[in-house]
């Protein structure tokens, strides 16, 4: 399902737990805003999140829409199979 979004803190740390408390709170506040916007605009049944920092040594949060356990387990990489114009349209829809 399109809508997978990355939320990245400005301060580069490998582990999200190493962020200063105010930056951690700001990151999670941003994640919440993005999740609510995805729910509002795309109307999935659920919006999931995954905190990551292994593929690149910079903690970031994946926020993605899904409707069932299978979609949650197979959530696509950001962008998926959308064309540039489709990505631009989706970005415009999700913009605050």
C-alpha positions as CSV (number, residue, x, y, z in Angstrom):
1,X,0.0,0.0,0.0
2,X,1.5,3.4,-1.0
3,X,2.3,5.9,1.8
4,X,5.4,4.4,3.4
5,X,7.2,7.4,4.9
6,X,10.5,7.9,6.7
7,X,10.9,10.2,9.7
8,X,14.5,11.0,10.3
9,X,15.9,12.9,13.3
10,X,18.3,15.8,12.5
11,X,20.9,14.5,15.0
12,X,22.6,11.5,13.5
13,X,22.8,8.6,16.0
14,X,22.8,4.8,15.3
15,X,20.4,4.0,18.1
16,X,17.2,6.1,18.6
17,X,17.7,5.6,22.4
18,X,20.9,7.7,22.1
19,X,19.0,10.8,21.1
20,X,18.9,13.5,23.7
21,X,15.5,13.4,25.4
22,X,14.1,16.6,23.7
23,X,15.1,15.3,20.2
24,X,13.6,11.9,21.0
25,X,10.3,13.5,22.0
26,X,10.4,15.7,18.8
27,X,11.0,12.6,16.7
28,X,8.1,10.7,18.2
29,X,5.9,13.8,17.9
30,X,6.7,14.0,14.2
31,X,6.0,10.3,13.8
32,X,2.6,10.8,15.4
33,X,1.7,13.7,13.1
34,X,2.8,11.7,10.0
35,X,0.8,8.6,11.1
36,X,-2.3,10.7,11.7
37,X,-1.9,12.3,8.3
38,X,-1.5,8.9,6.6
39,X,-4.6,7.7,8.3
40,X,-6.6,10.8,7.4
41,X,-5.5,10.9,3.7
42,X,-5.2,7.3,2.7
43,X,-7.7,5.7,5.1
44,X,-5.9,2.4,5.9
45,X,-7.2,0.3,8.7
46,X,-3.9,0.7,10.6
47,X,-0.7,2.7,10.5
48,X,2.4,1.0,11.7
49,X,5.9,2.1,12.6
50,X,9.3,0.5,12.7
51,X,12.4,2.1,14.3
52,X,15.5,1.2,12.3
53,X,19.2,2.0,12.2
54,X,20.8,-1.1,10.9
55,X,20.8,-0.7,7.1
56,X,22.4,2.7,7.6
57,X,23.9,3.8,10.9
58,X,21.3,6.6,11.4
59,X,18.2,5.9,13.4
60,X,15.0,6.6,11.6
61,X,11.3,5.6,11.8
62,X,9.3,3.9,9.0
63,X,5.6,4.9,9.1
64,X,3.4,2.9,6.8
65,X,-0.3,2.2,6.2
66,X,-1.6,-1.4,6.2
67,X,-4.9,-3.2,6.4
68,X,-3.9,-6.7,7.7
69,X,-1.1,-8.7,9.2
70,X,0.3,-9.8,5.8
71,X,0.6,-6.2,4.6
72,X,2.3,-5.3,8.0
73,X,4.9,-8.1,7.6
74,X,5.6,-7.2,4.0
75,X,5.6,-3.4,4.2
76,X,7.4,-2.1,1.1
77,X,10.4,0.1,1.0
78,X,9.6,3.8,0.8
79,X,8.3,4.6,-2.7
80,X,7.6,1.0,-3.7
81,X,6.6,0.6,-7.3
82,X,5.3,4.2,-7.9
83,X,6.4,6.4,-10.7
84,X,8.0,9.7,-10.0
85,X,4.7,11.5,-10.9
86,X,2.7,9.1,-8.6
87,X,5.2,9.8,-5.8
88,X,4.9,13.5,-6.3
89,X,1.1,13.3,-6.2
90,X,1.2,11.2,-3.1
91,X,3.6,13.6,-1.5
92,X,1.3,16.5,-2.3
93,X,-1.6,14.7,-0.7
94,X,0.3,13.9,2.5
95,X,1.9,17.4,2.8
96,X,0.8,19.3,5.9
